[in-house]
């Protein structure tokens, strides 16, 4: 197989030819048809997440077809299309796994971080964490749902019943969750990089009630805000934008330093929350709901060998929606 391999944090991925991986007990091998490029992949490559597998193949928004089954795998068959998400393994025995909080497992495995991922022509995954995708929908269009969609969904649920919802950082996750929020009859207020008119027009085109820079004040107080941008200085900004009793949900796995802020921003029962990883139930719920809503992902496809260019474009904000690698 071929893969884009990270040998050390802070370096470019290298195009590498490797033997096909062999699925072990309880695992499946997937021929990768598409793999989304997530900001978490950037955090892995840039060394902002500690202790990655070395070397590692990044990528955790995998869509492909099973071509080999390991021992003791049931419920799947060769040729079946599946999706592989960020959460790639849990222990099933720790306190969190036993209390329906497997996203907080004490000894987890993560696709494209502690386990090899989907920036390759083939990948091996724990069959328990593979989602059957059926035959409806395009591979490239489905890939962003496996993380941007799933984490966005968990963040939206954490935001509660908020009717006026602010989304800070309007990229892959926000453009998916905007569609879900509108279907739920919420109003979306989109915050982009200051001056990014393209992203603001994109948000308005999807149905956002308002769009502006993250340095702007929304036209009315928000019931809740979700921070997809990994910018710590936006935490006090978002707290100032929500009403009394409102919530601010931090949805990223990594964020820059949060500056000190006045207690008055938190007082009056505002809540500051974080979302970590996902559960398999999140995946089952969201992947069943997305077709009913008619979620449409906007994607920019890149050949697998051009993963480094996709990263550069993601950093610079050169596209709207989500980047997807195609072997």
Residue, then its C-alpha position, 0 to 999 in steps of 0.5 A: x500500500x501507499x501512505x503519507x507518513x509522519x515520522x516526527x512532529x513538526x515535519x512534512x508527511x512523506x509518501x511511503x510504500x508499505x506492506x499491506x497491514x494485516x487485521x488482527x483479532x477483532x479487526x477489519x482492513x479497509x481499502x480507503x476511498x476517501x479520508x477527510x483532513x481535520x484540524x486535529x490532524x494539524x495538531x498531530x503533525x505540528x506536535x501540539x498533541x503529546x505522545x503520538x505513535x511514531x511513525x504514524x499515518x494520520x487521518x481519522x475521517x475514513x470511508x472505504x470498503x472492507x477487504x479483509x476480516x480478522x478472527x472473531x469479527x462478526x456483523x461485517x463482510x468483505x465489500x461492505x462500506x464503512x466509516x472509521x472515526x477518531x475514537x478507535x479503541x477503548x478498554x471497556x473496563x474502566x469507570x468511564x467505559x462502564x458508565x456510558x462515557x467511553x469518550x473519556x476512557x482511561x486507555x483509549x486508542x485514537x485513529x491517526x494518532x495512536x493508531x495508524x489512520x487513513x492517509x493511505x490506500x489501506x487501513x486497519x481498524x477495530x471492528x467495534x468502532x467501524x460504522x456501517x455506511x450503506x450505499x447512499x452518498x458519495x465517499x468524499x462527501x461522507x468523509x467529513x461526517x466522521x469527525x467534523x460532523x460527529x464532534x459538531x453533533x456532540x458539541x451541539x447536544x452539549x449546547x442544550x436547547x439554545x435557540x440563538x446559537x453562535x459558532x466561532x470558526x466557520x469551517x468543516x464542523x460549523x458548516x455541517x452543524x449549521x444545517x443540523x441547527x437550522x433543521x432544529x429551528x435554531x438561529x445560527x450566528x457565524x463568527x469567522x476570522x476578521x475580514x473573511x468575507x468568503x467564509x461569512x458569505x458561505x455561512x449566510x448562504x447556508x442560512x445563518x441569521x448573521x455572519x461577522x468577524x470573531x471580533x464583532x458583537x452579535x446583534x442580539x445575546x446568544x443562548x449558547x456558543x460553540x468554539x470550533x476555532x482553537x483560539x483561547x482568546x475567544x473564550x472570554x469573547x464568547x462568554x461576553x456574547x452569551x446571555x445570563x445562564x448561557x453556555x460556551x462549549x469548547x469543541x476542539x481537542x487543542x486550544x491556545x492559552x486561554x487569557x485571564x478574564x473577569x469573573x463577571x463574564x462567568x457570573x450570572x450562571x454562565x457555563x463554560x464546557x468542553x467536549x472530548x472525543x465521541x462515543x459510538x452512540x454519538x456516531x449511530x445517532x448522527x449518521x442516522x440523522x444526517x440523511x434525514x436532514x439532507x446534510x450536504x458537505x462542501x468539500x475540496x478534494x486532493x490526491x493522497x500524495x498532496x496531503x501536505x498541500x491540503x494542510x497548508x491550505x487548511x492553515x491559510x483558510x484557502x477553502x470553505x467546507x472540508x478538505x478530503x484526500x482521495x487515494 
